[in-house]
Amino acid sequence: VQLQASGGGLVQPGGSLRLSCTVSGRIHAINDMNWYRQSPGKQRELVASISSHGGTTYADSVRGRFTISGDNAKNTVYLQMNSLKAEDTAVYYCNGGVWTIDGYDLYWGQGTLVTVSS
């Protein structure tokens, strides 16, 4: 199983980016998918989650600006980020619980860098 994150880049304050995370491999089912982020010198923090039933939760710092969504047919989860601020600068990681023939496990993507700067 692999999680491939993409979509990061440089954006000005107030701008938008959409991150994608695609799960590939011999998958039976996908449970919750999450986006985390980590800034230099800070601990990794949970940004947003989406359950297998489509329920979503957000960190207070991004609620109202970020939207997490999923496309089950593509095994892909998205993070639409609007009204970006300098403090959103971080490496963003996707993470998810996946069922395979070997059982259930948690997997991480490789991270994608988001830089918000003028």
N, C-alpha and C positions, 0 to 999 in steps of 0.2 A: 504494500500500500504506500502510495506517495501523495503528499499534499503539495501542490505547486501554487505559490502565491505570486501575483503580479499586479502591476498597475501603479506602483509607487513612482515618485518623481518630485520635481521642484515645482512649487506653486506659490503664487503670491497670497498674502493674507486676504481672506475673504473669498478665495477661490474654491474650486471643487476638484475632487479626484474620486475615482471609483476603483477600489481594489477587488481583485478576484482571487478565489482559491478553489482549485479543482482537485477533486479526489480521484485517484486512479488506482487500478489494481483489481484483484479478485475480491470484490466487495459483495457482501450479502446485504448489508444495511448500514446506514449512517445514522447515528444518534445526534446529539447536540453538536453544533459547530460554533466555534468562538473566534473572535479576533482579540488579540492581545497587542500591546505595544510596550516598547522599552526605550526610554531616552537615556543618554549617557549619564551615568552616576545614579540612576534611579532603578527601582525594582520593576520587573515586568508587571503590567497591570491589565486587568480584563477590561476591554472596551465595550464589547457587545457580544450577545449570544443569541442563537436561534435554535429552538428545539426541533425535533423531527416532525412535530405537529404544527410548526410555524410560529410558536410563541417566541417573543423577543424580549430581551432585557438589555439595558444600557447603563454604562457608568454615568454618574451625575454630570461629569465634565463634558460629555458628548451628547447627552439626551437633547433632542430637538434639532441637532445639527447632523448627526450621523444616522444612517438607516441600514440595517442588516437585512438581507433577503437571500433566498435560496432558489435554485432551479434544480429540482430533483432529477429531471430528465438528463441534465448535464453533470450531475454530481458536483455542482458548483455553488459556492456561497459568495455573496458580494458585500462590500461595505461602501456605501455611497457616503462620501464625506463632503459636506457643504460648510460654508462660512468658516473655512479653516483659519486657525490661529497659529501664531508662532509656537505656542506651547503644545500643539499637536505634532510637532516635529518628533519623529521617532522611527524606529524600525518596527514594522507591523508584522505580526505573525498570526497565521491561522492555525487552529488546533481543532481536532475533532475526535469523537469516539466512533470507531468503526468495527462492525462485525465482519469477520472473515471465517473461512472454514476452520481456522485455528482458534476461534473465539473472539473475545472483545478486547480492544486495546485502544490507547490514546496515541494519536499521531500529531506531529508538528510539521508545518511547512518551513521553508528556509528563510522566510522573512523578506520584506520589501521595504525600502527606505522611503519615507515621506519627509520632505523638507519644505517647511512653510517659511518663506523669506521674501522680502522685497529686494 
